[in-house]
Amino acid sequence: MMKEVRYCFDNLEDLIDRVHALFSRPDADLPLPPEGEMRYRVQLAIHEWLANLIQHARFGNRRPSIELTIRSNGDLVECFIDDNSEGFDLNGRLKSNPSIQEAFPERGMGLHFIRACTRELNYVRLKDGRHRLIFTMAKDEDPWLDIPF
């Protein structure tokens, strides 16, 4: 049975701090193991995506609205991050990012990291105009072997 939690945020200035606080609070009731590699990978992938939203997303005249949903049965984690930004071409960015060819580039690795450590990664426009990043991770996989060098 999948357990699910949902959190809503509307302030980009403290977004990362609030999400990190969720992962560090024992009473947050996240559907993840209390510690370990899977929890760490989920937190890092969420952090990388939110950092990209903070740095690059355009919200126009709208107040930012970000919804984080984490669903897990203990072996598989599904994350959904919905936002009301203008969105962008994730697949195009992953294919065309030349910095991946550099040894230890300073920028541009976050999206590649998310792709490498997830089983599935999709970015879609919802019917209501929002955008959704969807990723899944499995407990028994070792994504570190798939990170491009």
Contacts in CASP RR format, 6 or more apart in sequence:
PFRMAT RR
TARGET T0000
AUTHOR 0000-0000-0000
METHOD contacts of the structure
MODEL  1
MMKEVRYCFDNLEDLIDRVHALFSRPDADLPLPPEGEMRYRVQLAIHEWL
ANLIQHARFGNRRPSIELTIRSNGDLVECFIDDNSEGFDLNGRLKSNPSI
QEAFPERGMGLHFIRACTRELNYVRLKDGRHRLIFTMAKDEDPWLDIPF
1 73 0 8 1.000
2 31 0 8 1.000
2 71 0 8 1.000
2 72 0 8 1.000
2 73 0 8 1.000
2 78 0 8 1.000
3 31 0 8 1.000
3 71 0 8 1.000
3 72 0 8 1.000
3 73 0 8 1.000
4 31 0 8 1.000
4 69 0 8 1.000
4 70 0 8 1.000
4 71 0 8 1.000
5 28 0 8 1.000
5 29 0 8 1.000
5 30 0 8 1.000
5 31 0 8 1.000
5 69 0 8 1.000
5 70 0 8 1.000
6 67 0 8 1.000
6 68 0 8 1.000
6 69 0 8 1.000
7 19 0 8 1.000
7 22 0 8 1.000
7 67 0 8 1.000
7 68 0 8 1.000
7 69 0 8 1.000
8 65 0 8 1.000
8 66 0 8 1.000
8 67 0 8 1.000
8 68 0 8 1.000
9 15 0 8 1.000
9 18 0 8 1.000
9 19 0 8 1.000
9 64 0 8 1.000
9 65 0 8 1.000
9 66 0 8 1.000
9 67 0 8 1.000
9 68 0 8 1.000
10 63 0 8 1.000
10 64 0 8 1.000
10 65 0 8 1.000
10 66 0 8 1.000
11 64 0 8 1.000
12 53 0 8 1.000
12 54 0 8 1.000
12 64 0 8 1.000
15 50 0 8 1.000
15 53 0 8 1.000
15 54 0 8 1.000
15 66 0 8 1.000
16 47 0 8 1.000
16 50 0 8 1.000
16 51 0 8 1.000
16 54 0 8 1.000
19 43 0 8 1.000
19 46 0 8 1.000
19 47 0 8 1.000
19 50 0 8 1.000
19 68 0 8 1.000
20 43 0 8 1.000
20 47 0 8 1.000
22 28 0 8 1.000
22 30 0 8 1.000
23 30 0 8 1.000
23 39 0 8 1.000
23 43 0 8 1.000
26 34 0 8 1.000
30 39 0 8 1.000
30 70 0 8 1.000
31 70 0 8 1.000
31 71 0 8 1.000
31 72 0 8 1.000
31 74 0 8 1.000
31 77 0 8 1.000
32 38 0 8 1.000
32 39 0 8 1.000
32 42 0 8 1.000
32 70 0 8 1.000
32 72 0 8 1.000
32 74 0 8 1.000
32 77 0 8 1.000
33 39 0 8 1.000
33 74 0 8 1.000
38 77 0 8 1.000
38 137 0 8 1.000
38 139 0 8 1.000
41 117 0 8 1.000
41 137 0 8 1.000
41 143 0 8 1.000
42 70 0 8 1.000
42 77 0 8 1.000
42 79 0 8 1.000
42 137 0 8 1.000
44 113 0 8 1.000
44 117 0 8 1.000
45 79 0 8 1.000
45 113 0 8 1.000
45 114 0 8 1.000
45 117 0 8 1.000
45 118 0 8 1.000
45 135 0 8 1.000
45 137 0 8 1.000
46 68 0 8 1.000
46 79 0 8 1.000
46 81 0 8 1.000
48 110 0 8 1.000
48 111 0 8 1.000
48 113 0 8 1.000
48 114 0 8 1.000
49 81 0 8 1.000
49 114 0 8 1.000
49 133 0 8 1.000
50 66 0 8 1.000
50 81 0 8 1.000
51 110 0 8 1.000
52 110 0 8 1.000
52 111 0 8 1.000
53 64 0 8 1.000
53 66 0 8 1.000
53 83 0 8 1.000
53 85 0 8 1.000
56 88 0 8 1.000
57 64 0 8 1.000
57 83 0 8 1.000
57 85 0 8 1.000
57 86 0 8 1.000
57 87 0 8 1.000
57 88 0 8 1.000
58 85 0 8 1.000
58 86 0 8 1.000
58 87 0 8 1.000
59 84 0 8 1.000
59 85 0 8 1.000
59 86 0 8 1.000
60 86 0 8 1.000
62 84 0 8 1.000
64 83 0 8 1.000
64 84 0 8 1.000
64 85 0 8 1.000
65 83 0 8 1.000
65 84 0 8 1.000
65 130 0 8 1.000
66 81 0 8 1.000
66 82 0 8 1.000
66 83 0 8 1.000
66 84 0 8 1.000
67 80 0 8 1.000
67 81 0 8 1.000
67 82 0 8 1.000
67 83 0 8 1.000
68 79 0 8 1.000
68 80 0 8 1.000
68 81 0 8 1.000
69 79 0 8 1.000
69 80 0 8 1.000
69 81 0 8 1.000
69 82 0 8 1.000
70 77 0 8 1.000
70 78 0 8 1.000
70 79 0 8 1.000
71 77 0 8 1.000
71 78 0 8 1.000
71 79 0 8 1.000
71 80 0 8 1.000
72 78 0 8 1.000
74 139 0 8 1.000
75 138 0 8 1.000
75 139 0 8 1.000
75 140 0 8 1.000
76 136 0 8 1.000
76 137 0 8 1.000
76 138 0 8 1.000
76 139 0 8 1.000
77 136 0 8 1.000
77 137 0 8 1.000
77 138 0 8 1.000
77 139 0 8 1.000
78 134 0 8 1.000
78 135 0 8 1.000
78 136 0 8 1.000
79 133 0 8 1.000
79 134 0 8 1.000
79 135 0 8 1.000
79 136 0 8 1.000
79 137 0 8 1.000
80 132 0 8 1.000
80 133 0 8 1.000
80 134 0 8 1.000
81 132 0 8 1.000
81 133 0 8 1.000
82 126 0 8 1.000
82 130 0 8 1.000
82 131 0 8 1.000
82 132 0 8 1.000
83 130 0 8 1.000
83 131 0 8 1.000
83 132 0 8 1.000
84 129 0 8 1.000
84 130 0 8 1.000
84 131 0 8 1.000
85 131 0 8 1.000
87 125 0 8 1.000
87 131 0 8 1.000
90 111 0 8 1.000
90 123 0 8 1.000
90 133 0 8 1.000
91 123 0 8 1.000
93 111 0 8 1.000
94 111 0 8 1.000
94 112 0 8 1.000
94 115 0 8 1.000
97 108 0 8 1.000
97 111 0 8 1.000
97 112 0 8 1.000
99 105 0 8 1.000
99 107 0 8 1.000
99 108 0 8 1.000
99 109 0 8 1.000
100 108 0 8 1.000
100 109 0 8 1.000
100 112 0 8 1.000
100 148 0 8 1.000
103 149 0 8 1.000
112 147 0 8 1.000
112 148 0 8 1.000
113 147 0 8 1.000
114 121 0 8 1.000
114 135 0 8 1.000
115 121 0 8 1.000
116 143 0 8 1.000
116 144 0 8 1.000
116 146 0 8 1.000
116 147 0 8 1.000
116 148 0 8 1.000
117 137 0 8 1.000
117 143 0 8 1.000
117 144 0 8 1.000
117 146 0 8 1.000
117 147 0 8 1.000
118 135 0 8 1.000
118 136 0 8 1.000
118 137 0 8 1.000
118 143 0 8 1.000
119 135 0 8 1.000
119 136 0 8 1.000
119 137 0 8 1.000
119 138 0 8 1.000
119 141 0 8 1.000
120 134 0 8 1.000
120 135 0 8 1.000
120 136 0 8 1.000
121 133 0 8 1.000
121 134 0 8 1.000
121 135 0 8 1.000
122 133 0 8 1.000
122 134 0 8 1.000
122 135 0 8 1.000
123 131 0 8 1.000
123 132 0 8 1.000
123 133 0 8 1.000
123 134 0 8 1.000
124 131 0 8 1.000
124 132 0 8 1.000
124 134 0 8 1.000
125 131 0 8 1.000
125 132 0 8 1.000
126 132 0 8 1.000
137 143 0 8 1.000
END
